[in-house]
Amino acid sequence: MRQMFVVSPFEGGWCLKIASTGEVMFFKTCALAQRRGLALAAEAQAHHGHAEVHVRDLKGRLLGRWVDGLFHAEPLLPVETLIAA
């Protein structure tokens, strides 16, 4: 079963939602939320075989995703968009 983690903005910062439990963690920056999401995904992948991290923008659009540790940029959005977020 694929474990899903979603990074998205909220007022004043960023959050990381663990889809399987509904738990939400809050962070000051997107980078911190992404790093935590990737760490949890790596742990989940080691135990369950598959994990995915999605990063969303202010409008809820998918900016990029990591599937089993590999990054996939979404079409039409440069990598700089993720770095600047």
Buried (B, 14 or more C-beta within 10 A) or exposed (E): EBBBBBBBBEEEEBBBBBEEEEEEBEBEEBBBBBBBBBEBBBEBBEEEEEBBBBBBBEEEEBBBBBBEEEEEBBEEBEEEBBEEB
